[in-house]
Amino acid sequence: MREYIKNEVSKLRVESGVTQEDLAAKVNVSRQTIIALEKGNYTPSILLALKIAGFFELSVDKIFKITYEK
C-alpha cells in the first residue's frame, strides 16, 4: 500500500484570494514550490507545513492528510 500526503493548500489559497506568489513570499519559498505542493508533487518539511498552517490560521492536520493508495 502506497501512502502519500494530500493537501488543501490550493483550495485554501483560492478561497483566501491569495496568489501562489503571495503565499510563497509569506512562507519564504519559491512559487515553484507552491505549485509542486498544490499538484501533490512535493511533500513539505515540517517547518514549511507549520508556516503554511500559521498563514491560514489552521492546524497542520486540517491542511495535510496522509492518504493510502492500493
C-alpha positions, 0 to 999 in steps of 0.5 A, spaced: 500 500 500 502 506 497 501 512 502 502 519 500 500 526 503 494 530 500 493 537 501 488 543 501 493 548 500 490 550 493 483 550 495 485 554 501 489 559 497 483 560 492 478 561 497 483 566 501 484 570 494 491 569 495 496 568 489 501 562 489 506 568 489 503 571 495 503 565 499 510 563 497 513 570 499 509 569 506 512 562 507 519 564 504 519 559 498 519 559 491 512 559 487 515 553 484 514 550 490 507 552 491 505 549 485 509 542 486 505 542 493 498 544 490 499 538 484 501 533 490 508 533 487 512 535 493 511 533 500 513 539 505 518 539 511 515 540 517 517 547 518 514 549 511 507 545 513 507 549 520 508 556 516 503 554 511 498 552 517 500 559 521 498 563 514 491 560 514 490 560 521 489 552 521 492 546 524 497 542 520 492 536 520 486 540 517 491 542 511 495 535 510 492 528 510 496 522 509 492 518 504 493 510 502 493 508 495 492 500 493 
